[in-house]
Amino acid sequence: MAVNVGMPHDVPWHGKTVHTGVYKQTVAGPQMVRRLNIDGDGQGDLGGHGGEQRAVLVYQTDSYLFWAKELGRDDLAPGQFGENFTVDGLPDDEVCIGDRYRIGGALFEVTQPRVTCYRVGLRMGEPQMAALLVAHHRPGFYLRVIEEGQVEAGQEIVKVSTGPEAMTVEEIDRVLYLPGHTREQVERALRIPALSPG
C-alpha cells in the first residue's frame, strides 16, 4: 500500500480556475489518520469530496495496470487518481459497502464508490476520465475512519468484518450511475447503514 496526500490548490482548467486537492504525492513514514482526513491532506470541493463519509479514497494497483494499457500511458504513479491509499487487491467487484478494514492503528469502513468528478480528468489530462471510471466499473471507493490512528505504506490491510447485504462497490456504482438497476437493488442499498447518505 502507498499513502498519498496533498493540500488543495488552484489549477487552471478550460479557462477557469479550479480549487482542487486531486494532486496527491506519496509520503513515507507513519501518517496520522483522523476522522476527516489524513494529516497533510485536504479536499478542494467539500460538497463532493471529503467529510466524515469520504475521509479516505482508495484505488487499486490492478486498475492502474488496466488504465496504463487502456490509455497507452507509462507515467501513472500512486496518487494519480487522487486517492489516498493505492492498494494491492481490494477490487471493486469484491469489496462491499460496510466492510471494515484495519490498517496499522486505524480502523476503516467502506462507505461508497468514488464520486464521479471532472477533477480526476483534470489530473489525468483526460477529460472523459470520470465517465470512463464508471463505464469500465473501476471507480475505487471511500472509507470512513472508525478509529483514528497511524498508518504507514506497506502495512497489511486486514478485513475485520463484512458489510450487511454484501453489495459490492461496483454494484452500488452501477445503481448510482448506470441504467438498468432494479428496485430490489435500491432497497438492499438503503438497508446498509454504512452507505453514505448522499
N, C-alpha and C positions, 0 to 999 in steps of 0.2 A: 504494500500500500504506500502511495505517495500522499503527502499532506501539502495542500496548496492554499495560499491566502493572498489577498490583495485588497487594498482600500479603494473605494470609488474615486474616479477622476473624470474630467471632461475629455471627450473624444469627438472629433468632427465626423459626421455621418450624413451623407446626402444633403449637404448644405446647412445642416443643423448641428447643434452641439448636444451630445448625449452624455449624461452623468451616469457612469456605469462602473460596477465592480467586477465585470466579467473577466478582467485581465488578472489571472492568478499566477503566482510563482511558487515553485516547490520550495519548501523550507525544511531544514534539518533540525534534529533535536526535539525535545519534548515541547508540545504545544498545548496550551490550556484551552479546553473546550468549555464554553459557558452556555447558558440557556438559549441565548440568541445568536451566538456565532463562536468562531474560534478567535482568540486574541490575535489582533493584527489583520483581521478580515472584516469586510463590510459589503453592503449591497447598496447600489445607487438608486434603485426603484423599489422602495419598501412596500408599494402596493402589490407588486407581482412577485417579489422575492423577499427572502429573509423573514424575520419574525419567528415566533416560537415553533410554528408548524413547518418552517422551511429554514431551519438553522444551519444545516449542513447539506451540501449537494454531493451526491455520489455518481461517478461514472466509471465504466469498466474498461480495462485494457483490451478485452476482446472487441469492444466497439471501436476503440482506437485502430485496431488492426483492420476492421471492416471498413472504416472511413478512409484509411490510408489507401486501401485498394480501390474503393468506390470512387474516391475523388482524385486518385492519382497523386497523392501527397506523400512526401517523405519528411515533412517538417513538423509533424504533430508531436507535442510534448505534453506531459502531465499538466493539467490546469487549462489546457487549450479550449476545453468545452465549458469553462467557467466553474468546474467542480472543485470541491474542497478535498475530497478523497478520491484518488484514482486507484481502483482495486482490481485484483485478480479474482475472477469468479463473480458471484452475486449477480447473475444475469437477470434482466428484467422479466423474463418469462418463468423465473423460478422464485424470486423474492416476492413475498406477499406483503400487502399493506397490513401493518400491525406487527410484523416480525420485529423481534428485538435482538440486538447485537451488542456484545461488549467488546470494546477496543480499548486496550490499556486500562486507565482508571475511569473511563466514561461508559455510560450505558445509553444506547440509542434505540429509537423506534421509527420504523418506516411509516411515513405519513401520506405520500402522494408521488405520482410521477413528476418529472421536471415540468415546470410551466413553459409552454412553448412561447418563445420570445425572440424578437428580431436581434437582440443583443448577441446571441450566440453566433448569428450570421455575421454581425459586425466583427466579432473577434476572429472568426474563421475566414473572413473575406469572401463569404459565400452567402449571398442574400437569401437563398432558398433553404438555408440550413434548418430553420425551425420546422418547416414543413417536411423536410427530409427525415428529421428525427422521428416524427410521427409515422410517416409513410413506411419507414423501414423498421418500425417497432423497437427503436433503441433510444428511449427518452432519458434513461437514468432516473434517479429518484432522490427525494428529500428525506432527511432524518430530523426528528425531534430529539432534543437532549433530555433524557430522563434523569440521569445522574451526571453532574459536571465532573470533569477530571482531565488528566493529562493523557494525550495520545502522541504517538511517535511513528514515523514512517517505518514500515517493516513489521509492525506488531500484528499478531494474529487477530483475525476477526472471528469471534465466537458467537454462534447463534444460541440464544438462551431461551427463546420461545417463538411459537408460530402464531400469526395473527388469526383472529376468528374469520370464518367464511373462506379462508385460503384463496383470496383473489389476488392474482399477481399484479405487479406494477404494470406489465404490458396489457393485461385485461382492463384494468382501470383506465389506462391511457386510451384504449380503444373506445371505452364507454364515454369518456370525456370528449374526444376529438374526432372520432370516425362514425359514419352512419352504420346502421345495422345492429346496434345493441338491443337487447331485449329488456322488457320491464322487469323481468326476474333478476337480470344482472344489476339494474339500477337499485332494486330493492335490497339485494345482497350487499351492494356497496354501502348503502345507507345504514346497514346494521353493523358496520365496522367502526367502533369508537375512535380508532386511531386516525381514520381518514380526515384530512384537513377539511374544516367546514367550507372553505372556499371552493 
